[in-house]
Amino acid sequence: MKPLAARPSKTPAGGDVGTTPSVRWALAGLSLSMLLSSLGTSTANVGLPTLAHAFSASFQQVQWVVLAYLLAITTLIVSVGRLGDMIGRRRLLLSGISVFTVASVLCGLAPTLWLLIGARAAQGLGAATMMALAMAFVGETVPRERTGSAMGLLGTMSSIGTALGPSLGGLLIAGPGWRAVFLVNAPLGVLAFVLAHRHLPAGRRDGESGRGRFDHVGTLLLALTLGAYALAMTVGRGGFGPLNLALLAAAALGTGLFVRTEARAPSPLIRPAVFRDPLLSTGLGMSALVSTVMMTTLVVGPFHLSRGLGLGEAVVGLVLSAGPLVAALTGVPAGRIADRFGAWRMTVAGLVGVAAGCCALSLTPVTIGVAGYLVPLVVVTAGYAVFQTANNTSVMADVGPDRRGVVSGVLNLSRNLGLVTGASVMGAVFALASGTGDVATAGPEEVAHGMRVTFAVAASLVFAAIALAVGGRALARRRADD
C-alpha cells in the first residue's frame, strides 16, 4: 500500500499535533515505537532475580540480559540514524520494528541464557532503529510550529514505558511467567509496524546523501569506542578496577582514531563540522549532563527511602514511580509550551526546575520524611520533562532532511551516555559520601549524608548545563551577526 502524505501545510490554532487522521495515526506509530524501546529496558530489569533462578545463573551472568540490550542501543544508534538518511528512514524504521518484534519472540522462547542474551542484543538493534528514526520522522510528519508538541508526545510515551515497565513486568512474572515479559512486545510490535507502514510518509533522501558510501570504518570505530565506554561504566557494579581503567583507555584511544578517520573520510558517519554549530553542540552537552543527573534519582532514591527513611519495598516502589509518572503527564503540555514561548526559553526554564529540585534534595532534612524527597523529586522530573522536550525541539528544528537521522541518533546517544555515566559516577559519589564500602549496609545517617552530597554534585552539573545554554545562545547570536 502506498504510504500517505503526512505533513500538513497548516495547523489551526490550539489544534492537536496533527490536523488529519493520517498524521495522528503516523504519530501513534512513532509513539508506540518509543514506548516499546523503553519497555524493553524497564520490564527486563525487574525479571533478573527470576531469570537467575530459572537458568541457575549468577547475577553477573543474568545482568547481561540488560547490558546486551543497552550496549546494542548505545553502539548502533548513530549508525542506524545515518543509514536511515542514506537509504530512506521509512524503510529502515519498518525493518527495525520487525527486528525488535521477531527478537522479542526469540527472547520469550530462548531455551538457554546465552541465547536469550543474543536475542536481547538483536532486540537492542531494533530499539536503536526505532529511537533514532522516530524522532527524525517528526520533521516530516508535523508542521514546524507543532514540533514541540510532537516531541513532547514521544517523550511522554518513553516515560510511560519507563513507569509501566516494573509493574507490568512484575504482573507478568507473577502470572504467565518470565517469558511473557518478552512475548508481550510481539502484538505491540505488529501494531506499530502496521501503523508505520500505512501512515508514515515515503522517505526522502538527499541526492548527495543517497549516493554517498556508508562509512564502515567510522561505524566500526564508533561502535567499539562506545562499547568500551559503556562497559567501563557498567561492569564491576560501580567499582573501578584495572578492567574498567583499561576499557576507558581503549575508549579514549578509539575517540581519537574516530575523529581522525571522520576528518579524512569522503562520506563520514558524522561530519566534524556538525559540532561547530553552537546550538547543536551545547544541546548535546546539556542532554548528557542532565541525563547523568536524572540517573541519580534512580541510584540514590531506593537507598535513601529504604535505608534512610526505613520504608518497605512496596512503598519505595510507589514513591519511585512518581518520577516517571510526572514525566509522562508533563511531556505533551511541555511541548505545547515550547511551541508557544520558544524552545530555548523552555530549555532554560526546565534546567532551572531541575537545579531547584536537586538543591532542595541536598538541603532538606531527613526529619521531614517521605514528603521531603517526593516533592523535590516531582520538581526535578517535571523540570526534566520540560527540558528534554524543549532541547530535542531546539536541536532538531533546523536540521536538514539529509541529516535528521544521524543528528537524532547523536542526540539519543548523548542521553544514553549520560545515563550509563550517571549510574557509575553518581553511584560512586554516593558510596564515597556515605563513607562505607557497601551502601546496602550503611546506617540511616550515613545514607542521608551521602544523599545530600550526591545531589549537591548533581545540582552543580545542572548549573554547568545552564551555563552551556547561555553560552551557546550567545555564541550563536554573535555568529549570526558576523
N, C-alpha and C positions, 0 to 999 in steps of 0.2 A: 504494500500500500504506500502510495506517495505521501511523505510527511507534509503536514500542513504548515503554512507560513505562520509564524507565531510572534512576530514583532509588530504590534500595532503602532500606528503613527501618532495617535493622540490618546490621552487618558483624561477622563473627566475629573475635575477637582473633587477630592475626597473619595475617589473610587478605590477599588482594590488594586493589587499589584498588576492584575491583568484586566483587559477590557473585553475579552472574548472567551468563550468556553475553551477554545483550543489553548489559549495562553494559560488558563487556570489548570487545565489537565497537564500541560507541559510542566508547570511549576510543581504539580503534585508528583509527577515522576521524578523530578530533580530532588524534591524534598524527601521522598521515600528512599532515594539513593543515599542521601546524607544520614537518614535515620538508620539504615541498615549498616553503614560503615561504623557508626558509633555503637550500635548494639553489638557489633562483632567483638568489641573490646570489653564492654561492661558486663555482658552476660557470661562471658567465659571466665572472668576473674572470680566470680562467686562459686564457680564449679571446681576450682583447683583442689580443694580437700577431697571432694568426691572422686575426682579423676585419680588422685594419688592412691586412694583406696581401691578403685576399680582396676587399675593397672599394676598395683603393688609397686608403686614407684615413689621416689623421694620427692620432696618439694623442689629441689634443684632440677629434677628432671621434668616435672609437670609444669614448672614455670615457663618452659619453652613453648607451651601451648599459647601463652600470651605473648612472649617475646618474639616468636616466629611471625606472628601477625603484625606486631608493631614494627619489627625490623623490615618486613616487606614493604609496609607503607612508607616508612622513613626513607628507605634507599631507592624506591622506584617512583615516588610521586612526581618529582620534577621531570623524569624521563617520559612518563606517560603523558604529562601535560604537553611536552614538546612534540611527542609523536602525534597527539591529537591535533596540534596546529598544522602538522605536515600532511596527514592522511585524511583528516576530517574528524571533528570531535564527535559527531553523532555516531558514526560507525564504531569508533573506539569505545565510546560510552556503552553502547549496546553490548560490545564484546566484554567489557569489564563487568557489567551486570550479569552476563551469562557465566563468566568465570566464577564470580562470587557465589552465584546460586548453585552451580554444579559442585564447587568446592565445599559449600555448606552441607550438601547431601553426603559428600565423601567423608566429611568430618563426623557426621552422625552415624555413618556405617563403618568407621575405621575399626579394624579388629585389634590393632596394636597402638601403643602410644606414639611410636615414631611415624607411623602412617598418619595418625591424627595431626602430628606436628607438621608433616609435609603438606597435608591438606590445608592446614591453617595458614601456611606460607602462601599457598595459591589463593586462599580467601583474601589475604592481605593485598595481593596483587590486584584483585578485583576491587577491593575497597579503595586502594590508592587511585585507581582509574576513576571511580565514582566521585571521590572527594575532589580531585583536581579538576575534572571536567564539569561537574555540576555547577561549581562557582563560575567557571569560564563561560558556561552557556547563558548565564543571566544577561550578559550584554547582547545576546542575540534573541532573547525571549521577551524582555520587557523594555518599555521606553526608558530613556536615560533618567528622566525625572522621578521614576519609581524604582530605581536600582536599590536604594537603601531599604525599601520595604521588602524587596525580594531577598536581599542579603539577610535581613532580619528573620525572614521565614526559614531560610536554610539554617541559620544559627539556632533558631528555635527547635527545629527538628533534630539537630545534633544534640542539643541539650536534653530534649525529651528522651533520646536514645540512651544518653548517659544516666539520666534519672531513672528510667524504666528498667534498664538492664539488670541491676541487682535484684529487684523484686521479681521481675519476670523470670530471671534465671533461677531464683530460689523456688518459685512455684513449680517450674518445670522439673527441676531436680527432685522435689518432694513428690511430684505426681508421676508423669511418664518416665522420668529418669534423665540422666545427663545427656543422652543422645538427642533428646528433644530440644536442648539448648541450641543446637546447631541446625536441626531439621526445621525448626520454626522459621528460619530465614528463607526456606525454599519457596513457599507460596508468596511471600512478600517480594522476593526477587522476581518471580514470574510476573507479578502485578507491575512492578517497576519497569520491567522490560516492555510490557505491552503499552504502558503509558508513554514511555520514551519513544518507542517505535512509531506509535500513531501520531504523536503530537509535537515532537521536537522538530525544529526547522532543519532543513537539509544543511549539512556542514558546508561552510565556505572556507576555501583555502586561498591564502595569498599566493600569487603566482610564484614569487621567489621562494617562499617557504615550501610550496608544494614541490618545486624542482630540486630543492636542496637535499643533500645527503644527510642521513641520520648520523649523528656523532657517536659512533660506537665506542671509541676510545674514551671520550669525555664521560659518556654514560657509565662505563665500567669503573673509571676512576672515582666518579662521584658516588656510585653505589658502594664501592669498597671503603671510601672515606667515611661516608655516613654510617655504614655498618660498623666500622671500627669505633666511631664516636659513640653510637648508641649502645654498643656492647660495653664500652668503658664506663658508661653511666649506669648500666643496669646489672652487670654481673657482680657477684660478691655481695648482693643485697645491701648496697650502700657503703661497704668497706672498700677502701682503696689500697690495693696491693700491687705487687710487681706486674701482674697481668693487666690491671687497669691502666697503669702508667705506660706499659708497652703499647696498649691499644690507643691511648691518647697520643703518643708519639707517632704512631702509624697514621692517625687521623690528621695530625699536623703536617706530616710529610705528604700525605695524599692531597691535602688542600693546596699546598704549594705546586704540586705536579698538575693538579686540575686547573689552577689559574693559568699556569704557563701553557698548558695544552689548549685551553679555550682561546687564549690570545692569538694563537697561531692557526687554529682550525678554520678552514674556509666556510664551514657551516656549523658553528659551535652550538652545543646544547644550550648554554646560557651565554649571551653576548655580554662581555665585561662592561660595555657601555651602559647596559641596563642599570647598573648600580650607581651610575653617575647622576641619575635622577634623584634629587634630594628627597622628594616626597615618597618615592618608592623605597629607597634605602632606609629612611627613617621609619617608614611604615613597617618594614620587615624587622628592624631592630626593636621597635616598640612591641610588636607581636611576640617576639621571643622573650623579652623581659617580662611582660605581663603574664604570659603563659607559665613562666617559671614561678611567678608569684602565686598564680592560681593553684599550682600543684601543691603549694604549701598547705592549703586548706585540707587537702586530701592526706598529706603526710602527717601533719601535726594534729589535725582535728580529732581523729579517733583516739589518740593517746591522751590528749587533753580532756576529752569528755569522759573516757573510761578511767584513766589513772588519776587525773587531776580533780575531776568532779565526782567520780565514783558512780557513774551511770551504768546501767545494764546494756547489754548488746542491742536489744530491741530499741531502746531509747536513743542510743548512739546512732543507729542506722536511720532512725526517723529524723534526728537533728541534721545529720549529714545530707539527707535527701532534700533538705530545704534549699541548698545552694543550686543544684541543677533545676529544681522546680522554679525558683525565682528567675533563673536564666531563660527557661522555657517561656515563662509568662512575659518576660521583658523584651524578648527578641524582636517581635513584629512591631510593637509600639516604638522601640528604639529606632528601627528602620524608618518609620514614618517621620519621627522627629528629625532624623538625619536628612531626610529628603527636604524637610521644611526649613530647617535652620542651618544646614550645611554640614558636610561630613567632618571637616576639620574641627569646628567648634564642638561637635558632639564627641569627637575623639578625645579632646582635652577634658571635656566635662566627665566622660567616663573614667579617665585616668584619675581625675580629682576624687571621684567617688571611691575608686579602689584604694587610693592613698589614704583617704579618710577612714575607711574601714580597717585597713591594716594598722593605722596609728591607734585606733580605738582598741583593737585586739592586743596591741603591745602595751597599753596603759590600763585596761580595765582590770580591776582586782578580781581574784577568784571568788570572793565572798558574794558577788552579785549572782553567781550561779549560771544556769544554762542561758538565761537571757543575755548575760554579758558576752557570751560567744555567739548566740544566734542572731541578735540584732546587727552587730558589725558584719557577720557573715552575709546577711541579706544585703547590706550596703555594698560590700565587696563584689558580690555576684551580680547585683544589678548594674554596678558600675562597669564590670567586665563585659556584660551583655551589650551595654551601650557602646563601649569602646570597640569591641570586636566588630559589631555591625558597621559602625562608622568608619573604622580603619579599613575594613575589607572594601567598603564602598569607595573610599578615597583612593586606595591603591589600584583598584580595577577600573576606575572611572575613565581614565584617558588612555588605557591600553588598547593598542590596535588589534583588529581581529586576528592577525597573524601571530600575536604573542600572548593571547589571553590564556591559553592552556599552560604555557610554561610559567607565566607570572603567577597564575593561580596555584600551580604546583609549588613554586618557591614560597608563596605566602602560607600555604598549608604546612610546608616543611619547617618554616620558622616557628610556627606554633608547636609542631611535634617536637622539635629540638628543645624548645623551651620546657615542654612537659617532661621530657626524659632528663633534662638537666636539673629541673626542679626536684624531681623525685630523688636524685642522688645528692645534689649540692645542698638543698634546703634540709634534706634528711640528715646530712652530716652536720649542718649548723645546729639543728635541733638537738642531736645527740651530744655535740660538744658543749652547747649551752646548758644542757641538763646535767653535765658533769658526771656522766655514767657511761660505761661501755655498752650497756644494754638498756635502752629506753623502756622496754617492756617490763623491767623490774624496778624502775625508778619510782621514788616516792612522789606524792602529790606536790610538794613544794618544789622539787627538782623539775618536774614536768611543767609546772606553772612558770618557773623562771625560764626554762627552755623555750616555752611558747612565746613569752614576751620578747625575748631576744630575737627569735626567728622572725616574728612579724615586724620587728623593728628593721631587720635587714630587708625584709620584703618591701616595707614602705620606702626604704632608700632606693630600691630598684625601680619602684613606680615613679619616684621623683626624678630618677635618671631618664625614664621614659618621657615624662613631661618636658624635661629639658630637650630631649631629642625632638619632640613635636614642635616646640617653639623654635629651636634652631633650624630644623628642616624647613619650616614655613618661611622663616626669614631668608634663608639661603635661596629658596625657590623664588621669592619675590625679587631679590637682587638680580638673579639670573634673568628674570623676565624683564627687568628694567634695562638691562645691558643691551 
